[in-house]
Amino acid sequence: RMLAALPKDDRHRQTLKSRQREQIAESARAALWKDISKNLEPFYEDEDWDGAVSYLNRRLPAIEDSKMQIKLNMKLVALLDKAGRYDEKLKLTRELRHRRNLPKEVWRSVVKQEGRALHMLARSDDLMNFFDELIEVAEKRGDASEQAWLLGEKLQFAIFTPLLKETIAVGYACREANRHGSDDWMTATHL
């Protein structure tokens, strides 16, 4: 019925149809999230992180919606962390980081979680190399903002590694990559 009331202009009609489809998909995602969250509650109450991981691993293959897949995979990353299953977390975050069209804020969260997995596995050299590779990619793209963010993240992890010379070098690089007097510059100076 709603489509009959749509404008006759095909472009506007297509835009409205597209919006309607997205609203329906968003409603379905919200209902699915509510159902999964409800089913996860007992695992949270019992702090049964392995059980929660198992539950999500059973549900994920049936999920076709890419936005819901990302959301559930990020939940799985958090649960793997709680369960202390850092090797699995590292594998999952690497898979997620290489997905196409990942929203920037999700990509950044995945990068942080991948760094945390390397840190928890006491793989300091791999952790520093991981950030170096990402910084190099950002530099090649000419993305100074991303490069500065990655240097800041690398610095946050570097201060908790036994690599003192590396930590000092990262601190200086982070300062140079950020505007003098900015919050990021002050943080790098303080650390």
Salt bridges, closest charged atoms under 4 A:
ASP9 OD2 - ARG11 NH2 3.88
ASP9 OD2 - HIS12 NE2 3.40
GLU22 OE2 - ARG29 NH2 2.45
GLU22 OE2 - LYS67 NZ 3.41
GLU26 OE1 - ARG29 NH2 2.86
ASP35 OD2 - ARG59 NH1 3.08
ASP50 OD1 - ARG85 NH1 2.89
ASP65 OD2 - ARG29 NH1 2.65
ASP81 OD1 - LYS89 NZ 2.71
ASP81 OD1 - ARG116 NE 2.78
GLU88 OE2 - ARG85 NE 2.72
GLU114 OE2 - ARG94 NE 3.12
GLU114 OE1 - ARG97 NE 2.65
ASP126 OD2 - ARG123 NE 2.80
ASP132 OD1 - LYS154 NZ 2.23
GLU136 OE2 - LYS140 NZ 3.22
ASP143 OD2 - ARG141 NH2 3.49
GLU146 OE1 - LYS104 NZ 3.67
GLU146 OE1 - ARG108 NH2 3.06
GLU166 OE2 - LYS154 NZ 2.86
